[in-house]
Amino acid sequence: MDNELILEQIQIGPMENFTYLIGSRSTMEVTVVDPAWDIAGLMNFANERGYKVTSALITHYHPDHCGGSFGSKTVQGIAELLETNPVKSYVHKLEAQGVKKVTGISDSDIVTVDSGDKLKIGDVEVEFLHTPGHTPGSQCFRIKNTLVSGDTLFISGCGRVDLPGSNSEDMYRSIQKLASLPDETVLLPGHNYSEVASATLAELKKTNVHMRIKDIESWKMMMGD
């Protein structure tokens, strides 16, 4: 276990979302991944442990991950975080407009990133991986042998590809990209949809059917394209 790395997995909200705090033990600085639903609760969690939230990372623009409105429901998120803790939100460049639209935050609140870009938090480095499919700008966050995957890949499935902006073929290619990472990589998903909250890619390659499809034609058949 890396003693320098802070990594907290927090289940939050009625849709079984996972939010994460990732950071550096030496500086006690953390980034919050997909802050939503209960911002005061998340900040209390961080403050009780002596963490200082210095940034936010957004996997994609759906309100259950970053706040905003859908249907008759309004979800707390980035906008509420900024009211008490003004930090920059790191968003894939293709997702920035969506994040602004659903959350109401402005360009000055956002840092746009691309695949391969990196963020240092103390001595901990986060790499951004563009994984479109669920949304055009969906991204994952790689920290050494850990991968925070949002709604791209779950323990027992993958994100929906029947929503506006979704693309099934993009999802296939994104999952293939993730499958090329080292087998010991630990996947931390965006929702608690399975009996376990994390698993290695080696385990998922045995149990998750979406990781076992080897060509696009078979993928299309499975997904009903």
N, C-alpha and C positions, 0 to 999 in steps of 0.2 A: 504494500500500500504506500502511495506517495504521501509522505507526511507534510509536504508543502502545499498540496492541493486541498482546497476546500470544495466539497461537492455535496450539496444537500438536495435531496429529491423530496418535493412537497406536493402531496395530492390536495387539490383545491377545487371547489366549485361543484355544481350538480352534474357536470358532464365528465367527471372523473379526470380532469386535466392534471398534468404534472407541470409544476413550475420548478425551476432549478436555481440554486445559488452556486456560482462557480467563482473561485478566487484563490488568493494567495494567503497562506498561513502566516508568512513573515510580515506582510503589510496589513492583513485582515481586510483587504479590499475585495469586494465581490461584484460580479455582474449578476443581474437577475434575468433569467430566460423566460420569456412569455409571461410577464406579470399581468394577471387578470383576476377577476372575481372578488378578491378580498385584499386590497392593497394595504390597508392598515394592519391586517393580520400578517402579511408578508414582511412588512417593515418591522413589526414587533418581533417576529421570529429572528430577523437579522440583528436587530438592536440588542435583543437578549443575549445573543452570542458574541456581541462585540464586533460585528461585521459593519463595514461601511460600504453601502451600495454606491458604486461609481459609474455604472452604465447599465443599459438594458439591451438584450439581444432578442430579436423577434424572428421566429421561424417563418411565420406567414401572417397575412392580414386578417384572418378570420377572427371575429370578436371574442370567441372563447379563449383566444391566445393573446390578444393585445387590447381588448376592451372595445366598446362601441355598442351599436344597436343591431339586432337582427330580430325580425318579427316584432313582437310586442315587448321583448326583453331588452334591457340595457345592462351591459356588463361593465363593471369597473375595469380600468386598465392603465395604459400608459398615461393618459391625460391626468388621472388622479394621482399617479406616481409623481408626475412632474410638479403638481401643486405643492407637495411637501418635500420633494427630493429631486430637484431639477438636474437631470442627467441626459446624456445623449442616448438615442436609440439607434442601434446598428441594424440596418435593414438592407436586404438585397436590392440592388438598383432597380430591378423590375417590379419590386413590391412596394416601393416608396409611395406611389400614388394611391394604392389600395390602403396602406396604413394610414395615410393622411385623411383619406375619405371616411374611413370607419371610426377613427379615433378623434379627429379634429385637431391633431397636433400639426405643427408647421414645419417647413423646410429646415428652419434653424434648430429644430429639436432632433433632426435625423442625420445620421451619417450613413451614406450609401456605400455598400461594399460589393465586391465581386468574388467569385469562387477563387480560392487560393489566398485571399487577403487574410491578415492575421491581426489579432488584438492582444496586447500584453496587459496582464493584470498582475502587478508585482512580478514575480518570477514565473508565472503561469501564462502559457501562450494558447490562445484559442484560434483555430483555423476555421474559416468559413468555407463551406462546401455548397455550391448551388445544386439543388436537387428538385427541379421542376416536375410537375405532374399533378399534385394536389392543387397547387396554384402555380402561376408562371414564375414567381420569384421565391418559392419555398427554398429554405436553406437549412442545413444541419451544421452543428458545431462540433469540431473534433478537438479534444483535449488529450494529448498523448494517446493512450489506448482506450479512451472513452469517446463515444459518439452520442450526442444529444440530437435526436432525429425528428422532433416535432411530429407532424402528421405525414411524413414521407414513409416511414417504416415503423410498424408496431411489432410487438413480440409475436403476435399471431396473425398478422395481415399487413395491409398497407392502407394509406389514406384513400379516401374516396376520389374517384375520377369522373363522377357524373355531375359535378357542380360547375357553375359558370367559371370559366378560366382553367378548368381542369383539362388534362390531356393524358390519355392512357398510354400512348407510345412514349411520351416524355417520362412517365412514371416507370415504365419498363427500363429505360436507359438509366434513370437515376438509381434504381435498385441494383442494376448491374454495376454501377459505379461504387455503391456501398459494398457490394459483394466482393469487390477487388481489394478492400481494406484487409489488414491482417486478421486472421481468424480469432485471435485473442481479444480483439476490440469488443468492448462491452457496450451494448446498445441501451440507451435510456430514452424511452419513447415519450410522446406528447400526451398520451392518455393511458390510464390504468385499465386496459381492456383485457388483461390476461391474469392467470393465476400467479405469475411472477412479475416483478416490477422492472427486471432487467435480465439480460441474457447475452452471451457472447455470440458473435456472428457465426462461429463454428456451430453452436447449438441451433441457431436460427436456420442455417443451411440444411439442417436435418428435419426441422419441424415446421418451418414457415413455407407453405407452398409457393408463395410469391417469389421466394428466393431460389426456387428450384427450376424455374422456367428458363430454358437455355436459348430460345429463339423467339423473335417477335411474332411469328405466325402462331406458335403455341400460346403465347401471351394473349393475343387477340381472341383466340378461341375460348380461353379460360375467362376472359373479361367480357365476352359477349360482344366484342366490337364487330 
